[in-house]
C-alpha cells in the first residue's frame, strides 16, 4: 500500500489540466458583426488534427482519477464516508460558478449584449460541466469496480472496452442514441486502468514495456481511424458528422493506452522534475485548485473575448499565420491574468476543508450522486439561459437538482423507497472490498 503522495500522478493531473486550458484557449476563431458572433475552431485547420492526439487529455484525467480514487478509497474508514467526501469535494467548487452564472446572463442583457453572443457565452460557461456529470457517476460505481478489480483484474477494463466496441457498432448502424452508453463504458474502462497503476502491472512497467504499450495504443488508434468510421480528430469539429468525444467512442480508450504508456515510459524523469522545489510548489498550488482552474478557465476566455472581440472589434487572425503566432502568446497571457483574478475570488471554496461529519447513509448518497450528475448534465446540455426568459425552462431546475444532491450528501435523511434491497447488496459488496484492502 502506498503511504506517501505519488508525484507522478500529480504531474499527470497538472499536465492534463494545462493541456485542457491550452487547447480551449487556442481553439477559438472569433469575429463580431451586426449582433452576430462568428465562431470557428483553429484545430479544424487541415493537418492540425494530429495535435488532438496529445491535447485531448480527458483520458489521462480519468486515469489519474482512478489511481487517486483507489488510494483514497482503501484509506477510508468506510465506503459511506469515502463516497460522501468525494461527492461534496467535487460539488463544492461548482457552487460559486452556479451562483455567478445564474445572474450574469441577465446582467449582460441589461448592458445591451445581443441574444446570439449572449447565448454562445452562456452555453460555453456550462459546457464543461459534462465532465463532472460523468465523473460523479464513475465515483458512484467505484466501490463496485474496486471489488470487480480485485476479483477479475485486467478482465474488467477489457470487458468494458469490448462493450464499448459493441456500442460503437450499434451507433454507426443507425442506433446513434446508444452511443451515449460509452460515456460509462469508455470512461470507466480508462478509470479502471488507474487501478492497475496502483495495484497491477502498469505501475511496474519497464521503459521498453511502457513504450511498447504506447505504440500499441497509438497504433490501434491509427488503424481504426484509417479503416474505420472514426474521424482523425480526437475532439469534436464544427460541421463534422461524427465526433469522437460527444458521445465518446471506444477510440478514446485506445488513445488512453497510448498516452498512459508514453507517460509511464518517462516516469522517472517526471518524478525527478516534480522533486524540484519550484515545480513541487507549483504542483501543490495547482493540485489544491484543480477543479476551480477547470471550471473557471472558460469564463476567463469569455471575459477576454467579450472585451476584445465584442467590445473592441478584434478579429482572431487566421490560424497558423504569422499574425496568429504573434498574437497567441498575448491572448494566452491576458486569459491567464483573468483566470488568476477569478481564482483569487473563487478558489477559496475548493481549498476549504469540510470539517463537518457526513451522516448520510449509502442509499441516500447514491441518490445524491444521481441528482448531482443529472443536474450538471442538464446544465451542460442547456447552458445558463437568462432567468428573464422563464425560470421553468432555464437553468434553475438543473441548479436546484444539483444543489439538492449536494445537500443530500451531508446529513442523514431517511430514504426507504428507492430500491432498498438492491442498494443493500451494493453496500455489502463494496464494504467487503474495503475490508480486504
Secondary structure as the mmCIF struct_conf table of DSSP 4:
data_model
#
loop_
_struct_conf.conf_type_id
_struct_conf.id
_struct_conf.beg_label_comp_id
_struct_conf.beg_label_asym_id
_struct_conf.beg_label_seq_id
_struct_conf.end_label_comp_id
_struct_conf.end_label_asym_id
_struct_conf.end_label_seq_id
BEND BEND1 UNK A 4 UNK A 4
HELX_RH_AL_P HELX_RH_AL_P1 UNK A 7 UNK A 27
STRN STRN1 UNK A 28 UNK A 33
TURN_TY1_P TURN_TY1_P1 UNK A 34 UNK A 35
STRN STRN2 UNK A 36 UNK A 41
HELX_RH_3T_P HELX_RH_3T_P1 UNK A 42 UNK A 44
BEND BEND2 UNK A 45 UNK A 45
TURN_TY1_P TURN_TY1_P2 UNK A 46 UNK A 47
HELX_RH_3T_P HELX_RH_3T_P2 UNK A 48 UNK A 51
HELX_RH_AL_P HELX_RH_AL_P2 UNK A 52 UNK A 55
HELX_RH_AL_P HELX_RH_AL_P3 UNK A 58 UNK A 75
BEND BEND3 UNK A 76 UNK A 77
HELX_RH_AL_P HELX_RH_AL_P4 UNK A 79 UNK A 110
TURN_TY1_P TURN_TY1_P3 UNK A 111 UNK A 112
HELX_RH_AL_P HELX_RH_AL_P5 UNK A 115 UNK A 127
TURN_TY1_P TURN_TY1_P4 UNK A 128 UNK A 128
HELX_RH_AL_P HELX_RH_AL_P6 UNK A 129 UNK A 152
TURN_TY1_P TURN_TY1_P5 UNK A 153 UNK A 154
HELX_RH_AL_P HELX_RH_AL_P7 UNK A 155 UNK A 171
TURN_TY1_P TURN_TY1_P6 UNK A 172 UNK A 174
HELX_RH_3T_P HELX_RH_3T_P3 UNK A 176 UNK A 181
HELX_RH_AL_P HELX_RH_AL_P8 UNK A 182 UNK A 198
BEND BEND4 UNK A 199 UNK A 200
HELX_RH_3T_P HELX_RH_3T_P4 UNK A 201 UNK A 204
HELX_RH_AL_P HELX_RH_AL_P9 UNK A 207 UNK A 227
BEND BEND5 UNK A 228 UNK A 229
BEND BEND6 UNK A 232 UNK A 232
BEND BEND7 UNK A 234 UNK A 235
TURN_TY1_P TURN_TY1_P7 UNK A 238 UNK A 239
BEND BEND8 UNK A 241 UNK A 241
BEND BEND9 UNK A 244 UNK A 244
STRN STRN3 UNK A 245 UNK A 245
TURN_TY1_P TURN_TY1_P8 UNK A 246 UNK A 247
STRN STRN4 UNK A 248 UNK A 248
HELX_LH_PP_P HELX_LH_PP_P1 UNK A 249 UNK A 249
TURN_TY1_P TURN_TY1_P9 UNK A 250 UNK A 250
HELX_RH_AL_P HELX_RH_AL_P10 UNK A 251 UNK A 265
TURN_TY1_P TURN_TY1_P10 UNK A 266 UNK A 266
HELX_RH_AL_P HELX_RH_AL_P11 UNK A 267 UNK A 275
BEND BEND10 UNK A 276 UNK A 276
HELX_RH_AL_P HELX_RH_AL_P12 UNK A 277 UNK A 288
TURN_TY1_P TURN_TY1_P11 UNK A 289 UNK A 289
HELX_RH_AL_P HELX_RH_AL_P13 UNK A 290 UNK A 305
HELX_RH_PI_P HELX_RH_PI_P1 UNK A 306 UNK A 311
TURN_TY1_P TURN_TY1_P12 UNK A 312 UNK A 312
HELX_LH_PP_P HELX_LH_PP_P2 UNK A 316 UNK A 318
TURN_TY1_P TURN_TY1_P13 UNK A 319 UNK A 320
BEND BEND11 UNK A 321 UNK A 321
HELX_RH_AL_P HELX_RH_AL_P14 UNK A 322 UNK A 351
BEND BEND12 UNK A 352 UNK A 352
HELX_LH_PP_P HELX_LH_PP_P3 UNK A 353 UNK A 354
BEND BEND13 UNK A 356 UNK A 356
HELX_LH_PP_P HELX_LH_PP_P4 UNK A 357 UNK A 358
HELX_RH_AL_P HELX_RH_AL_P15 UNK A 362 UNK A 382
HELX_RH_3T_P HELX_RH_3T_P5 UNK A 387 UNK A 389
BEND BEND14 UNK A 391 UNK A 391
TURN_TY1_P TURN_TY1_P14 UNK A 392 UNK A 393
BEND BEND15 UNK A 394 UNK A 395
HELX_RH_AL_P HELX_RH_AL_P16 UNK A 396 UNK A 408
TURN_TY1_P TURN_TY1_P15 UNK A 409 UNK A 410
BEND BEND16 UNK A 411 UNK A 411
BEND BEND17 UNK A 417 UNK A 418
HELX_RH_AL_P HELX_RH_AL_P17 UNK A 420 UNK A 435
TURN_TY1_P TURN_TY1_P16 UNK A 436 UNK A 436
#
